[in-house]
Amino acid sequence: MPETLARTPLFALHVELGARLVPFAGWEMPVQYAGIIEEHLAVRQAAGLFDVSHMGEARVRGRDAAKFLDAIMTNEMASIKVGMARYTVMCQPDGGCVDDLIVYRLADDEFLICLNASNAAKDLAWMRAHVGALQVEVLDECAAWAQLALQGPRAEQILGLVTATPLAPIKRFGFAFGEVAGVGGCLISRTGYTGSPGFELYLPAASAEKVARALLAAGKPHGLVPTGLGARDSLRLEANYPLYGHEISEQISPIQAGLGWTVKFTKPEFIGREALHRQAQGGLVSTVVLFSLDDRRIARQGARVFDGETPVGEVLSGTQSPVLGKPIGTALVAAGHASSAALTVDVRGHRLPLRVSAEPFVK
């Protein structure tokens, strides 16, 4: 039987706006509206509005909430200030990634966690399995929230048209609760997944369409466009942000993925610490690299990477960069070969030089 796809509260709006809908992580989601390149450039130059309501949410609360999160996350959780968020990874004992997450501290003993759509059920089960004797509860709030991402250099100006909440004081990775388009209880966060400035909004699910319509109407004169998952992928790749199942997975650790800054070995104990410490001390078998191609052909996921005639890895993600005007991607390459000048990628029988970049293409 065909899979029954879930739909976000904005499904009817996507249809109305002419979106091309595709299956994604068990959801029927808009991949594009007017076109991926047009939507991508709008986010870099003006603003784009994404429906990311497929993402999951968990609330962790109780006297031991911070202690619990420190034990299951790689980054430091106890030091997050109320009103701030932090990016982190949740790992298996062998260092592989259960998921990458953003953790929002709502109060001393209460946190809201953003989960990847494909991993929400797994994440909740993993967290609950590790509560032990700690005084903490893990609540599934996936159905309660919708999420919108308003991204681009004009995002703050546009959001300011539909909220009285002061936005300037919200620092990067900070958040505030406020009313947006007449809807109360919205979490307004200066975070994003595009490499452009902007906000992510956590909204009561029943009010998502009202807020989305208000933002699109207010932002249209300022260049705001509805934006799909296609542009989201090219935007995040230009900024070298990982996507679960590609640059990080149960087989690819945060150390391999270049996310060592999220792993705090100053913490005495957390799941995966020993394995990650061994990798950080020089025990990596392979590493993720960011690359570009001086060619029109895109190296897609699974394309083989060579050093001379030796196969040394494969492509994890690949797309066209509208800003650079050429293909970009990531690859998992065997240790010792990542900096080789002789790396090539096989694209339909043609070996193309693979140019490794030490920096994101967009900052």
VOZAMAR-186775 format. One record per atom (N, C-alpha, C): x, y, z; residue in three letters. Coordinates in steps of 0.2 Angstrom, whole numbers, plus 2048, in hexadecimal, padded with zeros to 3 digits. Layout:
! VOZAMAR-186775
XYZALA/...
This chain:
! VOZAMAR-186775
8047FA800MET/800800800MET/804806800MET/80280C7FCPRO/8068127FDPRO/806815803PRO/80B818805GLU/80C81C80CGLU/80782180CGLU/803822812THR/7FF828813THR/80382D816THR/804833812LEU/808838814LEU/80483D819LEU/80884081EALA/805845822ALA/80584B81FALA/801850821ARG/80085781EARG/80185C824ARG/804861823THR/805867828THR/7FE86B828THR/7FD86F82DPRO/7F787382DPRO/7F7878827PRO/7FC879823LEU/7FD87E81DLEU/7FC87A817LEU/7F9874817PHE/7F9870810PHE/7F487480BPHE/7EE87680EALA/7EA879809ALA/7ED87F806ALA/7F188380ALEU/7F4889808LEU/7F9888802LEU/7FD882803HIS/8028807FEHIS/7FE87F7F8HIS/7F987B7F8VAL/7F587A7F2VAL/7F38807EEVAL/7F08857F3GLU/7ED88B7F0GLU/7F388F7EDGLU/7F988E7EFLEU/7FF8927EDLEU/80288F7E7LEU/8008897E5GLY/8028867DFGLY/8098827E0GLY/80A8807E6ALA/81087C7E8ALA/8108757E5ALA/8168737E3ARG/81786C7E1ARG/8198687E7ARG/8148637E9LEU/81585F7EFLEU/8188597EELEU/81C8577F3VAL/8208517F2VAL/82084D7F9VAL/8218467F9PRO/8228437FFPRO/829845802PRO/829846809PHE/82F84880CPHE/82E846814PHE/833841816ALA/83383F81DALA/82C83D81FALA/82883A81BGLY/82183881DGLY/81C83D81CGLY/81E84381ATRP/819849819TRP/81884B812TRP/81384E810GLU/811850809GLU/81385880AGLU/81985A807MET/81C860808MET/81D864801MET/81D86B801PRO/81E86F7FBPRO/82686F7FAPRO/82886C7F4VAL/82F86D7F2VAL/8308737EFVAL/82B8767EBGLN/82C87D7E8GLN/8268807E6GLN/8268867E5TYR/82088A7E3TYR/82188D7DCTYR/8258937DCALA/8268967D5ALA/82C8927D2ALA/8318907D6GLY/83788D7D4GLY/83D88D7D9GLY/8418887D9ILE/8468887DFILE/84B88D7DEILE/84D88F7D9ILE/8528947D8ILE/84F89B7DAILE/84989D7D8GLU/8468A37DAGLU/8458A37E1GLU/84389E7E4GLU/84189E7EBGLU/84889E7EFGLU/84D89B7EDHIS/85489B7F0HIS/8568A27F0HIS/8568A57EBLEU/8598AC7EALEU/8558B17EELEU/84E8B07EFALA/84A8B47F3ALA/84C8B47FAALA/84E8AE7FCVAL/8508AE803VAL/8578B1804VAL/85B8B17FFARG/8628B4800ARG/8618BC7FFARG/85C8BE7FBGLN/85C8C57FAGLN/8568C97FDGLN/8518C57FFALA/84B8C9802ALA/8488C4808ALA/8448C0806ALA/8418BB80CALA/83D8B5809ALA/83D8B080CGLY/8398AA80AGLY/8358A7810GLY/82F8A480FLEU/82C8A1815LEU/82B89A814LEU/82E896818PHE/82D88F818PHE/82888C81DPHE/82588781BASP/82188381FASP/82587D822ASP/82787D828VAL/82B87882BVAL/827874831VAL/821874830SER/81C871835SER/81D86A835SER/821867831HIS/82285F831HIS/82785E837HIS/82B863839MET/83086283EMET/82C860845MET/82F85C849GLY/82C85A84FGLY/82E85E855GLY/82B85E85AGLU/82C861861GLU/82B85D867GLU/83085E86BALA/82F85A872ALA/83085F877ALA/82D85F87DARG/82E863883ARG/83185E888ARG/83686088BVAL/83A85D890VAL/839861896VAL/83685F89CARG/8368638A2ARG/83685F8A8ARG/8388628ADGLY/83985F8B4GLY/83F8618B7GLY/84085F8BDARG/8468628C1ARG/84D8608BEARG/84D85A8BBASP/8538588B8ASP/8548598B1ASP/85085D8AEALA/84F85E8A7ALA/85685F8A4ALA/85A8648A6ALA/8608668A4ALA/8658618A4ALA/86585D8AALYS/86A8588ABLYS/8698528A6LYS/8628518A5PHE/86084B8A0PHE/86384D899PHE/861853897LEU/863855890LEU/86B855890LEU/86F857895ASP/876857894ASP/879850894ASP/87584B896ALA/877844896ALA/87584188FALA/87184388BILE/86F840885ILE/87184587FILE/87484B880MET/87584F87BMET/87D85087BMET/880852875THR/887853874THR/88985A877THR/88485F876ASN/886866878ASN/88486787FASN/88686D882GLU/88586E889GLU/87E871889GLU/87986E88DMET/87287088EMET/871875894MET/87587389AALA/8748768A0ALA/87587E8A0ALA/87A88089BSER/87C88789BSER/87888B896SER/873888893ILE/86E88C88FILE/86A891893ILE/86A897892LYS/86689C895LYS/85F89C893LYS/85A89D898VAL/85389D896VAL/8528A3891VAL/84F8A188BGLY/84E8A6886GLY/8538A5880GLY/8578A0881MET/85C89E87CMET/85B897879MET/85E895873ALA/85E88F871ALA/86588C86FALA/86688686EARG/86C88386CARG/86C87D867ARG/87087D862TYR/87087785ETYR/874872861TYR/87286C860THR/875866863THR/87486085FTHR/87885A861VAL/87785485EVAL/87584F864VAL/87184A862MET/870844867MET/87383E864MET/87783B867CYS/87B836864CYS/87A82F867CYS/87B82A863GLN/87B823866GLN/88282286AGLN/88381C86DPRO/88981B871PRO/88F81A86CPRO/88E818865ASP/893818861ASP/89581E85DASP/89282485FGLY/89382A85CGLY/88E82C856GLY/88B827854GLY/88682984EGLY/88182D851GLY/87D83184CCYS/87983684ECYS/87183384ECYS/86E834854VAL/867833855VAL/863838851VAL/86583E852ASP/86384484FASP/86784A851ASP/86685084DASP/86885684FASP/86285B850ASP/86385F855LEU/85D862858LEU/85F86985ALEU/85986D85BILE/85A87485EILE/856873865ILE/85987586AVAL/856875871VAL/85587C873VAL/84F87E875TYR/84D884878TYR/84C88487FTYR/84F888883ARG/84E88888AARG/84888D88CARG/84288A88ELEU/83D88E890LEU/83D891897LEU/84088D89BALA/84088E8A2ALA/84688A8A5ALA/84888B8ACASP/84D8878AEASP/84C8808AEASP/84687D8AEASP/8448768AEASP/8408748A8ASP/8408788A3GLU/83C87789DGLU/83F878897GLU/83F874892PHE/84287588BPHE/83D873886PHE/83E876880LEU/83A87487ALEU/83F872875LEU/83E86C872ILE/84386986DILE/840868866ILE/84486B861CYS/84286A85ACYS/845864858CYS/84185F855LEU/843859853LEU/84285884BLEU/847855848ASN/846854840ASN/84085083FASN/83C85183AALA/83684E838ALA/836846838ALA/83C844834SER/83C83D833SER/83E83983ASER/84183D83FASN/84383A845ASN/83F83B84BASN/83983E84AALA/836841850ALA/83483B855ALA/831836852ALA/82E830856ALA/83582C859ALA/83A82C855LYS/840828858LYS/84382C85DLYS/84383385CASP/846837862ASP/843837868ASP/83C837868LEU/83883786ELEU/839831872LEU/83982B86EALA/83A824871ALA/841824874ALA/846827870TRP/84D827873TRP/84E82B879TRP/84B83187AMET/84B835880MET/848831885MET/84282F884ARG/83E82B88AARG/84282588CARG/845822888ALA/84981C88AALA/84F81D88EALA/85182488FHIS/857825893HIS/85582A899HIS/84F82B89AVAL/84D82F8A0VAL/84F82B8A7VAL/84F8258A7GLY/8518218ADGLY/84E8248B3GLY/8528258B9ALA/84F8278BFALA/84E82F8C0ALA/8508338BALEU/85083A8BBLEU/84983D8BBLEU/8488428BEGLN/8418458BFGLN/84084A8B9GLN/83E8478B3VAL/83D84A8ADVAL/8378478A9VAL/83484B8A5GLU/82F8488A1GLU/83084A89AGLU/82F846895VAL/83084888EVAL/82984788AVAL/82784D888LEU/82084E885LEU/82084F87ELEU/81C84B87AASP/81B84B873ASP/817851871ASP/81985786EGLU/81585C86CGLU/81585D865GLU/817858861CYS/81785985ACYS/81185B857CYS/80B859859ALA/80485B856ALA/802862859ALA/80586585EALA/80386B861ALA/80687185DALA/80B87085ATRP/80F876857TRP/80F87584FTRP/80F87B84CALA/81187C845ALA/817880845ALA/81B880840GLN/82188483FGLN/822887838GLN/82388E839LEU/825892833LEU/82C894833LEU/83089482EALA/83689782DALA/83689D829ALA/8378A382BLEU/8378AA828LEU/83F8AC827LEU/8418AB821GLN/8498AB820GLN/84A8B081BGLN/8508B481CGLY/8528B9817GLY/8548C081AGLY/8578C4817PRO/8598CA81APRO/8548CF81BPRO/84E8CE819ARG/8488D281AARG/8438CF81FARG/8458C9822ALA/8418C5826ALA/83F8C982DALA/8438CD830GLU/8428D1836GLU/83D8D6834GLU/83E8DA82FGLN/83A8DF82DGLN/8338DC82BGLN/8328D7828ILE/82B8D4826ILE/8288D182DILE/82C8CE831LEU/8298CB837LEU/8268D183BLEU/82A8D683BGLY/8288DC83FGLY/8218DF83DGLY/81F8DE837LEU/8198E0835LEU/8138DD838LEU/8148D783BVAL/80E8D383DVAL/80F8D1845VAL/8148D4848THR/8158D284FTHR/8178D9853THR/8158DA859ALA/8178DF85DALA/81D8DD861ALA/81F8D7861THR/8248D4865THR/82B8D7863THR/82F8DB867PRO/8358DE865PRO/83A8D8862PRO/83C8D985CLEU/8408D4859LEU/8478D585ALEU/8498DC85AALA/8508DD85AALA/8548DA860ALA/8518DA866PRO/8548D786CPRO/8558D086BPRO/8528CC867ILE/8538C5866ILE/8598C3863ILE/85E8C1867LYS/8658BF864LYS/8648B9860LYS/86A8B885CARG/86A8B1858ARG/86A8AC85DARG/8668A785BPHE/8648A1860PHE/8608A3866PHE/85E8A9866GLY/8598AB86BGLY/8528AB869GLY/84D8AB86EPHE/8468AB86CPHE/8428AF871PHE/83C8B086FALA/8378B4874ALA/8308B1872ALA/82C8B1877PHE/8258AF875PHE/8218B6874PHE/81C8B586FGLY/8188BB86EGLY/8138BA869GLY/80F8BF867GLU/8098BE863GLU/80C8C085BGLU/80A8BC857VAL/80B8BD850VAL/8058BC84CVAL/8038C2848ALA/7FD8C2844ALA/7F78C1849ALA/7F78C384FGLY/7F18C2853GLY/7F18BC857GLY/7F68B7856VAL/7F68B1859VAL/7FB8B185EVAL/7F98AF864GLY/7FD8AF86AGLY/8018A986BGLY/8058A9870GLY/8098A3871GLY/80E8A086CGLY/8108A5868CYS/8158A3863CYS/81C8A4865CYS/82089F864LEU/82889F866LEU/82B8A285FLEU/82E8A8860ILE/8328AB85BILE/8398AA85CILE/83C8A7858SER/8438A5859SER/8488A7853SER/84E8AB855ARG/8528AD84FARG/8578A784EARG/8548A284ATHR/85889C848THR/85689B841THR/85989683DGLY/857895836GLY/85C890834GLY/85A88E82ETYR/85E88882ATYR/86088A823TYR/861890822THR/86289381BTHR/86989681ATHR/86C898820GLY/87289C81FGLY/8718A481EGLY/86A8A681DSER/8688AC81DSER/8658AE824SER/8658B5826PRO/8618B682CPRO/85A8B582CPRO/8578B4832GLY/8508B3832GLY/84D8B0839GLY/8478AE838PHE/8448AB83EPHE/8408A583DPHE/8408A1842GLU/83B89B842GLU/83689C847GLU/83089B845LEU/82A89C849LEU/82689584BLEU/826894852TYR/82288E854TYR/81B891856TYR/81688E853LEU/80F891853LEU/80A88C856LEU/80588D859PRO/7FF88985APRO/7FD886854PRO/7FD87F853ALA/7FB87D84CALA/7F587F849ALA/7F088084DALA/7E988384AALA/7EA88A847ALA/7EF88D849SER/7EF894846SER/7F5895841SER/7F889083FALA/7FD89083AALA/7FB894833ALA/7F5892831GLU/7F489582AGLU/7F289D82BGLU/7EF89F830LYS/7EE8A6832LYS/7F48AA832LYS/7F98A7835VAL/8008AB836VAL/8038AB82FVAL/8038A582BALA/8078A4825ALA/8048A9820ALA/7FD8AA820ARG/7FA8AE81BARG/7FC8B681DARG/7FC8B7823ALA/7FD8BE825ALA/8058C0823ALA/8098BB824LEU/8108BD822LEU/8118BD81BLEU/80E8B9817LEU/80E8B9810LEU/80C8C080DLEU/8068C2810ALA/8038C880EALA/8078CE810ALA/80A8CE816ALA/80E8D4818ALA/8148D4815ALA/8178CE813GLY/81E8CE810GLY/81E8CF809GLY/8188CE805LYS/8198CE7FELYS/81C8D47FBLYS/81A8DA7FDPRO/81D8E07FBPRO/8248E17FCPRO/8278DD801HIS/82E8DD802HIS/8328D77FFHIS/82F8D37FBGLY/8328CE7F7GLY/8318C77FAGLY/82D8C67FFLEU/82C8C0803LEU/8288BB7FELEU/82B8B57FDVAL/8288B07F9VAL/8278A97FDVAL/8228A57FCPRO/82289E7FFPRO/82789A7FCPRO/82A896800THR/8318937FETHR/83088B800THR/8328877FCGLY/8328807FDGLY/83887C7FFGLY/837876800LEU/83D872803LEU/8438727FELEU/8428737F7GLY/8478737F2GLY/84C8787F4GLY/84987E7F5ALA/84E8847F6ALA/8518837FDALA/84D880802ARG/85087F809ARG/85687B808ARG/856876804ASP/85C871803ASP/862875800ASP/8618797FBSER/86687C7F8SER/8698827FCSER/864885800LEU/86788A805LEU/86B88780ALEU/86988280DARG/86C87F813ARG/87387C811ARG/87387A80ALEU/87A877808LEU/87F87D807LEU/87D882804GLU/881888803GLU/88488A80AGLU/88088980FALA/88288B816ALA/88688681AALA/886880816ASN/88987A819ASN/886877820ASN/87F878820TYR/87C875825TYR/87A86E824TYR/87B869829PRO/879862827PRO/872861827PRO/87085B823LEU/869859823LEU/86A851826LEU/86585082ATYR/86684982DTYR/864844828TYR/86883E828GLY/867839823GLY/86C83B81DGLY/86F84081DHIS/874842818HIS/87B84381BHIS/87C84A81EGLU/88384B821GLU/883848828GLU/87E84782BILE/87E844831ILE/87983E831ILE/87A839835SER/876833835SER/87882E83ASER/87582883BGLU/877823840GLU/87E82183EGLU/880822838GLN/88781F836GLN/88C825836GLN/88A82B836ILE/88E831835ILE/88E83583CILE/89383683FSER/893839846SER/894841845SER/89384584APRO/89484C84APRO/89B84E849PRO/8A084A84BILE/8A784B84AILE/8A984A843ILE/8A684583FGLN/8A7844838GLN/8A4849834GLN/89E84C837ALA/89A851833ALA/89D858834ALA/8A2859838GLY/8A5860839GLY/8A186383EGLY/89E860842LEU/89A863848LEU/89D86284ELEU/8A386184FGLY/8A7860855GLY/8A686685AGLY/8A486C858TRP/8A387185CTRP/89C870860TRP/89886B85ETHR/89286A862THR/893865867THR/899862867VAL/89B85C86CVAL/89F85F872VAL/89C85F878LYS/8A086287DLYS/8A385D882LYS/8A985B881PHE/8AD856885PHE/8AE85888CPHE/8AD85F88DTHR/8AD861894THR/8A885E899THR/8A285C896LYS/89D858899LYS/8A085189BLYS/8A084F8A1PRO/8A28488A3PRO/89F8428A0PRO/89984389FGLU/89583D89CGLU/89083F897GLU/88F83C891PHE/88983D88DPHE/88A837888PHE/884835886ILE/88482F881ILE/88883087BILE/88D82C87AGLY/89182D874GLY/898830875GLY/89983287BARG/89F83687DARG/8A583287BARG/8A682C87DGLU/8AC82987CGLU/8AE828875GLU/8A9826871ALA/8AA82486AALA/8AB82B866ALA/8A8830868LEU/8A9837865LEU/8B0839867LEU/8B283886DHIS/8B983A86FHIS/8BE83786CHIS/8BD83086AARG/8C282D866ARG/8C383085FARG/8BD83185CGLN/8BD834856GLN/8C183B856GLN/8BF83F85BALA/8C284685BALA/8CA84585CALA/8CC84085FGLN/8D383F860GLN/8D783C85AGLN/8D383C854GLY/8D783A84EGLY/8D483384CGLY/8CF83184EGLY/8CD82A84CGLY/8C782A847GLY/8C782F843LEU/8C282F83ELEU/8C482B838LEU/8BF827835VAL/8BF823830VAL/8BE827829VAL/8B982C82ASER/8B7830824SER/8B4836827SER/8B483B822THR/8B2842824THR/8AE84581FTHR/8A9849821VAL/8A584D81CVAL/8A8853819VAL/8A8854813VAL/8AB85A80FVAL/8A585D80BVAL/8A686480BLEU/8A2868807LEU/8A6869800LEU/8A28697FAPHE/8A686A7F4PHE/8A186E7EFPHE/8A58707EASER/8A28737E4SER/8A48707DESER/8A18707D8LEU/8A386E7D2LEU/8A38737CDLEU/8A88747C9ASP/8A88787C3ASP/8A58757BDASP/89F8747BDASP/89C8707B8ASP/8948717B9ASP/8908707B4ARG/8898717B4ARG/88686A7B7ARG/8898657B7ARG/88685F7BAARG/88785E7C1ARG/88185C7C4ILE/88185C7CCILE/8838557CEILE/8878547D3ALA/88984E7D6ALA/88384C7DCALA/87F8477DAARG/87A8467DFARG/87C8417E4ARG/8788407E9GLN/87983B7EFGLN/87B8347ECGLN/8808317EFGLY/88282B7EDGLY/88782B7E7GLY/8898307E4ALA/88E8307DFALA/89582F7E2ALA/89982B7DFARG/89F8297E2ARG/8A582E7E1ARG/8A982F7E6VAL/8AE8337E6VAL/8B582F7E6VAL/8B98327E2PHE/8C082F7E1PHE/8C68337E2PHE/8CB8307E5ASP/8D28347E5ASP/8D68307E0ASP/8D78337DBGLY/8DA8307D5GLY/8D682B7D3GLY/8D88247D3GLU/8D481F7D1GLU/8D181B7D7GLU/8D281D7DDTHR/8D081A7E3THR/8C981C7E5THR/8C48187E6PRO/8BE81B7E9PRO/8BF81C7F0PRO/8BD8227F2VAL/8BE8247F9VAL/8B88277FDVAL/8B28277F9GLY/8AC82A7FDGLY/8A682A7F8GLY/8A182E7FBGLU/89B82F7F6GLU/8988357F8GLU/8948387F4VAL/89083E7F5VAL/88B83D7F9VAL/88A8427FELEU/884841803LEU/87E846801LEU/88084C7FESER/87B8507FCSER/87E8547F6SER/8798567F1GLY/87C85A7EBGLY/87685E7E8GLY/8778647E6THR/8728687E3THR/87686E7DFTHR/8728727DCGLN/8758787D9GLN/87487E7DEGLN/87A8817DESER/87A8887E2SER/87888E7DESER/8728907DFPRO/8708967DBPRO/87489C7DCPRO/87789D7E2VAL/87C8A37E4VAL/8828A27E0VAL/88589C7E0LEU/88C89B7DDLEU/88B8997D5LEU/8858977D3GLY/8848957CCGLY/88788F7CAGLY/88888A7CFLYS/88C8847CDLYS/88A87F7D2LYS/88B8787D1PRO/8898737D6PRO/88D8737DCPRO/88A8717E2ILE/88D8717E8ILE/88B86A7EBILE/88E8687F0GLY/88C8627F4GLY/8908607FAGLY/88F85B7FDTHR/893858802THR/895851801THR/89A84E803ALA/89C847802ALA/89F845808ALA/89F83E80ALEU/8A283B80FLEU/8A883880CLEU/8AE83A80EVAL/8B483880BVAL/8B9834810VAL/8BC82F80EALA/8C182C813ALA/8C6830816ALA/8C782F81CALA/8CD83381FALA/8D383381CALA/8D683981BGLY/8DD839818GLY/8DC83B810GLY/8D683B80EHIS/8D583D807HIS/8D1843806HIS/8CE84680CALA/8CA84C80BALA/8CD852808ALA/8D3853809SER/8D7859807SER/8DB857800SER/8DA8527FDSER/8DD8507F7SER/8DB8557F1SER/8E08577EDALA/8DE85B7E8ALA/8DC8577E2ALA/8DC8507E2ALA/8DB84C7DDALA/8D48497DDALA/8D084B7E2LEU/8C98497E3LEU/8C484A7DDLEU/8C18457DBTHR/8BC8467D5THR/8B68427D7THR/8B08447D4VAL/8AA8407D5VAL/8A783E7CEVAL/8A48387CFASP/8A28347C9ASP/89A8377C8ASP/89983B7C2VAL/89283D7C1VAL/89083A7BAVAL/88D8347BAARG/88A8317B4ARG/89082F7AFARG/89582C7B3GLY/89B82A7AFGLY/8A082F7ADGLY/89F8357AFHIS/8A483B7AEHIS/8A783C7B5HIS/8AE83D7B5ARG/8B283F7BBARG/8B38467BBARG/8B08497C0LEU/8B08517C1LEU/8B48527C7LEU/8B98577C6PRO/8BD8597CCPRO/8B885C7D2PRO/8BA85A7D8LEU/8B685C7DELEU/8BA8617E2LEU/8B78677E2ARG/8BB86C7E6ARG/8B986D7EDARG/8BC86A7F2VAL/8BB86B7F9VAL/8BB8727FBVAL/8B68747FFSER/8B687B802SER/8B787A809SER/8BB87E80CALA/8BC87E813ALA/8B7882817ALA/8B3887813GLU/8AE88B816GLU/8A888A813GLU/8A288C816PRO/89C88C813PRO/89C89180DPRO/897890808PHE/897894803PHE/89389B804PHE/88F89A809VAL/88B8A080CVAL/88C8A1813VAL/88E8A6816LYS/88E8A781DLYS/8898AC81FLYS/
